[in-house]
Amino acid sequence: MKPGGEQPRDSSPLGKKGLDAMEYDEKLARFRQVHLNPFNKQQHEQGAGEEALDITSQARLPELPPGEPESRCPERVMDLGLSEDHFARPVGLFLASDVQQLRQAIQECKQVILDLPEHSEKQKDAVVRLIHLRLKLQELKDPNEDEPNIRVLLEHRFYKEKSKSVKQTCDKCNTVIWGLIQTWYTCTGCYYRCHSKCLNLISKPCVRSKVSHQAEYELNICPEAGLDSQDYRCAECRAPISLRGVPSEARQCDYTGQYYCSHCHWNDLAVIPARVVHNWDFEPRKVSRGSMRYLALMMSRPVLRLREINPLLFNYVEELVEIRKLRQDILLMKPYFITCREAMAARLLLQLQDRQHFVENDEMYSVQDLLDTHTGRLGCSLAETHTLFAKHIKLDCERCQAKGFVCELCREGDVLFPFDSHTSVCADCSAVFHRDCYYDNSTTCPRCARLTLRKQSLFQEPGPDLDA
């Protein structure tokens, strides 16, 4: 023992290195307490001399353990807590080994950003470091493990996406999908997107199944029943909601009239079929995510029978009257194409492959048909198809020309076809006449009378076998 009661220091290399590390940790802690805490300015002013000495000595730190960076610049002293490599071998609380420590490092980095001067280079560096820490945290939450390419869940058929650069939003957790570091899936039926870690949390069945089993619209305009009828809960996920936004904002879907939470209602806009059919109103309105997908899948399905739903609509919308006349003419042209080899070889009826219901009936409409009628696109495209069909029957094909009619009332004029604008068709025998001749003639149809006499003669005249 030395005089004064002091114990001799351990002269071994291991003891000296341990003491140096302890001194470094104490100085680093004192420095952070003074400079990284904005509420400790009083202590900093009282001990300005001592702290200045500590800072000066900190510029000449002892040798660091092996593997630590040696380059330290006095001007970058404030970056001591941010300049470490978090993805290699960080020091202290910035150890990126598990989720808990990463969250703690993120909180400290946020505090440092608030303490640094705004728009400074050090603050920008801290923001970049915060982004890297968050990406690392997200990567630890959602590891890139081998996931199956196809997942079937609640009638969803999920396929693993391979695109890494497209920015999408998860429909389950309502957060961004980072394609570079996260695995995500898309349903091929309703295009529902979600993280791989959110697949097992999905509670919404595929909308495609509803379209297949229940292909009909809600034709009442915003049938609201009130938030109390939903027990103040989201109509889809049953989360508590309120009109005041506590605990979650209640958002109304204009299609169903029900209220949804912010996770199930993203203020998406869609055309409401009930407003179109009753008011010819095509203004998009806010709907829930489920309603938006259902309306998108039902957009091209011909499920609206306008003559039954709102027959007065044809009295106010002239475009619908023109569309109905063109569709009726196409139905009259269809028998010509079915019995014509050239038309079948040319596949003329495939001109309407996107609207196959046009060659089946003239009553059913889809919302897309009504929308295109409102914008004028359907009238133009249908008129071009009508002209192409009429040209084949009346000019290009001799077989179809031979199936024309001659007016039996006046026996004058050109060959008539049932889809001509100046003709009338007998409802009983489908004979074609000039419109003026047909309405001026007060007698019955000549062809119908001839067919009636032929039937009577067949029943009245006995056959040769009966006479024998």
C-alpha positions in Angstrom: 0.0 0.0 0.0 1.2 3.5 -0.9 1.3 6.4 1.6 -2.0 8.1 1.9 -4.0 4.9 1.8 -4.1 4.7 -2.0 -4.1 1.2 -3.5 -1.6 0.5 -6.3 -3.2 0.4 -9.7 -3.2 -2.8 -11.7 -0.4 -2.5 -14.1 -1.6 -5.4 -16.2 -2.7 -4.6 -19.8 -6.2 -6.0 -19.1 -6.7 -3.8 -16.1 -5.5 -0.7 -17.8 -7.8 -1.3 -20.8 -10.8 -1.8 -18.5 -10.1 1.5 -16.7 -9.8 3.4 -20.0 -13.1 2.0 -21.2 -14.7 3.1 -17.9 -13.3 6.6 -18.2 -14.6 6.8 -21.8 -18.1 5.7 -20.8 -18.2 8.3 -18.0 -17.1 11.2 -20.2 -19.5 10.2 -22.9 -22.4 10.0 -20.5 -21.5 13.5 -19.1 -21.3 14.9 -22.6 -24.7 13.6 -23.6 -26.3 14.8 -20.4 -25.1 18.3 -21.0 -25.4 18.7 -24.8 -28.3 16.4 -25.7 -30.6 17.5 -22.9 -32.1 21.0 -23.7 -33.6 21.3 -20.3 -30.2 21.1 -18.4 -28.8 24.4 -19.5 -28.4 25.7 -15.9 -26.0 22.9 -14.9 -24.1 23.5 -18.1 -23.6 27.2 -17.2 -22.5 26.5 -13.6 -19.9 23.9 -14.7 -18.7 25.6 -17.9 -15.1 25.3 -16.9 -15.2 21.7 -15.9 -17.3 20.7 -19.0 -15.0 22.6 -21.3 -12.1 20.6 -19.9 -14.0 17.4 -20.4 -14.8 18.3 -24.0 -11.2 19.2 -24.6 -10.0 15.9 -23.1 -12.7 14.0 -25.0 -11.1 15.1 -28.3 -8.1 13.2 -27.1 -9.8 10.0 -26.1 -7.7 7.0 -25.2 -7.3 4.1 -27.6 -10.5 2.4 -28.4 -11.1 -1.3 -28.3 -10.2 -3.2 -31.5 -12.9 -3.0 -34.2 -14.0 0.6 -33.2 -13.6 3.5 -35.7 -10.6 5.7 -34.9 -11.4 8.8 -36.9 -13.2 11.4 -34.7 -13.5 15.0 -35.8 -14.0 17.7 -33.1 -16.5 19.5 -35.4 -18.7 16.4 -35.5 -18.8 15.8 -31.8 -22.6 16.1 -31.9 -22.8 13.1 -34.1 -21.4 10.7 -31.5 -24.9 9.2 -31.0 -25.7 9.1 -34.7 -22.6 8.4 -36.7 -22.3 4.7 -35.7 -23.1 2.0 -38.2 -26.3 0.5 -36.9 -26.1 -2.4 -39.4 -22.6 -3.5 -38.5 -21.6 -3.3 -34.9 -23.2 -0.3 -33.2 -22.4 0.8 -29.6 -24.7 1.2 -26.6 -28.4 1.7 -27.1 -28.2 1.7 -30.9 -27.5 -2.0 -31.0 -29.7 -3.3 -33.9 -30.0 -6.8 -32.6 -33.7 -7.0 -31.7 -37.0 -5.1 -32.1 -37.0 -3.6 -28.6 -33.5 -2.1 -28.9 -34.3 -0.7 -32.4 -37.4 1.0 -31.0 -35.4 2.6 -28.3 -32.8 3.8 -30.8 -35.6 5.3 -32.9 -37.0 7.2 -29.9 -33.6 8.6 -29.1 -33.0 9.5 -32.7 -36.3 11.4 -32.7 -35.3 13.3 -29.7 -32.0 14.3 -31.2 -33.8 15.5 -34.3 -35.9 17.8 -32.2 -32.9 19.1 -30.3 -30.8 20.0 -33.4 -31.3 23.3 -35.3 -34.0 23.1 -38.0 -32.8 22.7 -41.6 -29.2 22.1 -40.5 -27.0 19.4 -42.0 -26.8 17.5 -38.8 -30.6 17.4 -38.6 -30.8 16.1 -42.1 -28.2 13.4 -41.3 -30.3 12.4 -38.3 -33.4 12.2 -40.4 -31.7 9.8 -42.8 -30.5 7.7 -39.9 -34.0 7.6 -38.6 -35.3 6.3 -41.9 -32.7 3.5 -42.0 -33.6 2.5 -38.4 -37.3 2.3 -39.3 -36.6 0.2 -42.4 -34.4 -2.1 -40.3 -37.2 -2.4 -37.7 -39.7 -3.2 -40.5 -37.4 -5.8 -41.9 -37.1 -7.5 -38.5 -40.9 -7.5 -38.2 -41.4 -9.0 -41.6 -38.4 -11.2 -42.5 -37.8 -12.2 -46.1 -38.5 -15.9 -45.5 -39.6 -18.3 -48.2 -43.3 -17.8 -48.7 -45.6 -19.9 -50.8 -46.6 -18.4 -54.2 -50.3 -19.2 -53.7 -52.4 -18.8 -50.6 -56.2 -19.5 -50.4 -58.0 -17.8 -47.5 -61.6 -16.9 -47.0 -62.3 -17.5 -50.7 -59.4 -15.2 -51.6 -56.8 -16.6 -54.0 -53.6 -14.7 -53.1 -50.6 -14.7 -55.4 -47.2 -13.7 -54.3 -46.2 -10.4 -55.9 -42.7 -10.1 -57.6 -42.8 -6.4 -58.3 -40.5 -4.6 -55.9 -40.6 -1.0 -57.1 -44.4 -0.4 -57.1 -45.7 1.4 -54.0 -48.9 -0.1 -52.6 -50.9 0.2 -49.4 -51.9 -2.8 -47.3 -55.6 -3.1 -47.1 -55.4 -4.8 -43.7 -53.1 -2.6 -41.6 -53.4 0.5 -43.8 -49.6 1.0 -44.0 -47.2 1.2 -46.9 -45.9 -2.0 -48.5 -42.2 -1.7 -48.9 -41.7 -4.1 -51.8 -37.9 -4.1 -51.5 -37.9 -5.7 -48.1 -41.4 -7.0 -47.6 -43.3 -9.9 -49.0 -46.9 -9.1 -50.1 -49.8 -10.8 -51.9 -52.6 -9.8 -54.2 -56.0 -11.5 -54.5 -56.7 -12.3 -58.2 -60.4 -12.0 -57.6 -60.9 -8.7 -55.8 -57.3 -7.3 -56.0 -57.1 -7.2 -52.2 -53.4 -6.4 -51.2 -51.7 -7.1 -47.9 -48.4 -8.0 -46.3 -47.6 -11.7 -45.8 -47.7 -11.1 -42.0 -51.3 -9.7 -42.3 -52.7 -12.7 -44.2 -53.7 -14.6 -41.1 -55.4 -11.5 -39.7 -57.8 -11.0 -42.7 -61.5 -11.2 -41.8 -63.1 -9.9 -45.0 -64.1 -12.6 -47.5 -63.4 -12.2 -51.2 -65.9 -9.8 -52.9 -65.7 -12.0 -56.1 -67.7 -14.7 -54.3 -70.5 -12.2 -53.5 -70.6 -11.1 -57.1 -70.9 -14.7 -58.3 -73.6 -15.6 -55.7 -75.5 -12.3 -55.4 -75.1 -10.3 -58.6 -77.6 -7.5 -57.8 -77.4 -3.9 -56.7 -78.8 -2.0 -53.8 -81.2 0.3 -55.7 -82.3 2.4 -52.8 -80.4 5.7 -52.6 -78.2 5.7 -49.5 -80.5 3.5 -47.3 -79.3 4.9 -43.9 -80.5 3.2 -40.8 -78.6 5.2 -38.3 -75.4 4.6 -36.3 -77.4 3.3 -33.3 -78.7 0.4 -35.4 -75.0 -0.7 -35.8 -74.5 -0.5 -32.0 -71.9 2.3 -32.7 -69.6 -0.1 -34.4 -68.1 -0.4 -37.8 -70.4 -2.3 -40.2 -67.5 -4.5 -41.4 -64.8 -5.0 -38.6 -67.1 -4.1 -35.7 -64.6 -1.6 -34.2 -66.1 1.1 -32.0 -66.8 4.3 -34.0 -68.5 7.7 -33.3 -69.6 10.8 -35.2 -67.3 12.9 -33.0 -64.3 10.8 -34.0 -63.8 9.3 -30.5 -62.3 6.7 -30.5 -62.6 6.5 -34.3 -64.3 8.6 -36.9 -67.5 7.2 -38.4 -67.6 7.4 -42.2 -70.7 6.8 -44.2 -70.8 4.7 -47.3 -73.1 6.3 -49.9 -73.8 2.9 -51.5 -74.9 0.8 -48.4 -75.8 3.8 -46.2 -73.9 2.2 -43.3 -71.0 3.6 -41.2 -67.4 2.3 -41.2 -64.2 3.0 -39.4 -61.2 4.7 -41.1 -59.6 1.3 -41.7 -62.6 0.0 -43.7 -63.5 3.4 -45.3 -60.7 5.3 -47.1 -63.0 7.9 -48.8 -62.8 6.1 -52.1 -65.1 7.6 -54.8 -67.4 5.5 -57.0 -70.5 6.0 -59.2 -73.6 4.9 -57.3 -76.0 2.7 -59.4 -79.1 3.7 -57.6 -78.5 7.4 -58.3 -77.8 6.6 -61.9 -81.0 4.6 -62.5 -83.3 7.0 -60.6 -81.7 10.4 -61.1 -79.3 9.9 -64.0 -76.6 11.2 -61.6 -73.1 10.1 -62.3 -71.2 12.1 -59.7 -68.8 9.9 -57.7 -69.4 9.6 -54.0 -67.5 8.3 -51.0 -67.9 4.5 -50.4 -66.2 2.0 -48.2 -63.4 -0.3 -49.4 -65.6 -3.3 -49.7 -68.3 -1.4 -51.6 -65.7 0.1 -53.9 -64.4 -3.4 -54.8 -67.9 -4.8 -55.3 -69.0 -1.9 -57.5 -65.8 -2.3 -59.6 -66.4 -6.0 -60.2 -70.1 -5.4 -61.0 -69.4 -2.5 -63.3 -69.6 -4.5 -66.5 -72.3 -7.0 -65.4 -75.7 -6.5 -67.2 -78.0 -6.8 -64.2 -80.1 -3.6 -64.7 -83.5 -4.1 -66.4 -84.4 -0.4 -66.9 -87.9 -1.0 -68.2 -88.9 -2.5 -64.9 -86.7 -0.3 -62.5 -87.5 3.1 -64.1 -89.4 3.0 -67.4 -89.7 6.8 -67.4 -86.0 7.2 -67.8 -86.4 6.7 -71.6 -88.7 9.7 -71.8 -86.0 12.0 -70.4 -82.8 10.6 -71.8 -82.7 10.7 -75.6 -79.4 8.8 -75.8 -81.0 5.8 -74.2 -83.7 5.7 -76.9 -81.1 5.7 -79.6 -79.1 3.0 -77.9 -82.3 0.9 -77.5 -83.0 1.3 -81.3 -79.5 0.3 -82.3 -79.6 -2.8 -80.0 -83.0 -3.9 -81.5 -81.5 -3.6 -85.0 -78.5 -5.7 -84.0 -80.8 -8.4 -82.7 -82.6 -8.4 -86.1 -79.3 -8.7 -87.9 -78.1 -11.6 -85.7 -80.1 -14.4 -87.7 -78.4 -13.2 -90.9 -75.0 -13.8 -89.4 -75.8 -17.1 -87.8 -76.8 -18.6 -91.2 -74.1 -16.9 -93.2 -70.7 -18.7 -93.7 -68.8 -15.6 -94.6 -70.1 -13.8 -91.5 -69.2 -16.7 -89.3 -65.7 -16.9 -90.9 -65.2 -13.1 -90.4 -66.6 -13.4 -86.8 -68.6 -10.2 -87.1 -70.5 -10.8 -83.9 -67.2 -10.7 -82.0 -67.2 -6.9 -82.6 -69.4 -6.9 -79.5 -67.4 -9.3 -77.5 -67.1 -6.8 -74.7 -70.8 -6.4 -74.5 -72.2 -9.9 -75.3 -75.5 -9.0 -73.8 -76.2 -6.7 -76.8 -76.6 -9.8 -79.0 -78.8 -11.6 -76.5 -81.4 -9.0 -75.5 -82.2 -5.3 -75.6 -83.4 -4.9 -72.0 -80.4 -5.6 -69.7 -77.9 -2.8 -69.1 -74.7 -2.6 -67.0 -73.5 0.5 -65.1 -70.7 0.7 -67.6 -73.2 0.9 -70.5 -75.1 3.7 -68.8 -71.8 5.6 -68.0 -70.7 5.2 -71.7 -74.1 6.4 -72.8 -73.8 9.5 -70.7 -70.4 10.3 -72.0 -71.4 9.5 -75.7 -68.8 6.8 -76.3 -71.4 4.0 -76.5 -73.5 5.7 -79.1 -70.6 6.3 -81.4 -69.1 2.8 -81.1 -72.5 1.1 -81.5 -73.4 3.2 -84.5 -70.1 2.1 -86.2 -70.9 -1.5 -85.5 -74.4 -1.1 -86.8 -73.0 0.4 -90.0 -70.5 -2.5 -90.4 -73.2 -5.1 -89.9 -75.6 -3.4 -92.3 -72.9 -3.1 -95.0 -72.3 -6.8 -94.9 -75.9 -7.8 -95.2 -77.0 -5.3 -97.9 -73.9 -4.8 -100.0 -71.1 -7.3 -99.4 -72.8 -10.7 -99.1 -75.1 -12.1 -101.8 -76.6 -14.7 -99.6 -77.7 -12.2 -97.1 -79.1 -9.9 -99.9 -81.3 -12.9 -101.1 -83.0 -13.0 -97.6 -84.5 -9.6 -98.1 -88.2 -8.7 -98.5 -90.3 -7.0 -101.1 -93.3 -5.0 -99.9 -96.4 -7.0 -100.8 -98.6 -4.0 -100.3 -97.2 -1.8 -103.0 -94.7 -4.2 -104.7 -92.4 -1.3 -105.4 -89.1 0.0 -104.2 -85.9 -1.8 -103.3 -85.3 -4.9 -101.3 -86.3 -4.3 -97.6 -84.7 -5.6 -94.5 -86.2 -5.6 -91.0 -83.6 -3.2 -89.6 -84.2 -0.5 -92.1 -85.4 2.8 -90.6 -88.3 3.2 -93.0 -89.8 -0.3 -92.6 -92.3 -2.0 -90.3 -92.3 -5.7 -89.4 -95.3 -7.8 -88.8 -95.4 -9.1 -85.3 -96.9 -12.5 -86.4 -95.0 -13.6 -89.5 -92.0 -11.2 -89.4 -92.8 -9.9 -93.0 -91.3 -6.5 -93.8 -93.2 -3.7 -95.4 -92.8 0.0 -96.0 -93.9 1.8 -92.9 -96.3 4.1 -94.8 -97.8 1.1 -96.6 -98.2 -0.9 -93.5 -100.0 1.8 -91.5 -102.2 2.9 -94.5 -103.4 -0.6 -95.1 -106.5 -1.3 -93.0 -106.6 -5.0 -93.9 -104.6 -7.8 -92.4 -101.0 -8.7 -93.4 -101.0 -10.4 -96.9 -98.5 -13.0 -95.8 -100.5 -13.8 -92.6 -103.7 -14.2 -94.7 -101.9 -16.5 -97.2 -100.5 -18.7 -94.4 -103.9 -18.9 -92.8 -105.5 -20.1 -96.1 -102.8 -22.7 -96.6 -103.3 -24.1 -93.1 -107.1 -24.3 -93.6 -106.7 -26.1 -97.0 -104.4 -28.7 -95.4 -107.0 -29.5 -92.7 -110.0 -29.5 -95.1 -108.8 -31.4 -98.1 -108.7 -35.2 -97.4 -105.6 -37.1 -98.4 -105.5 -39.7 -101.1 -105.2 -42.5 -98.6 -108.4 -41.5 -96.9 -110.4 -41.5 -100.2 -109.2 -45.0 -101.0 
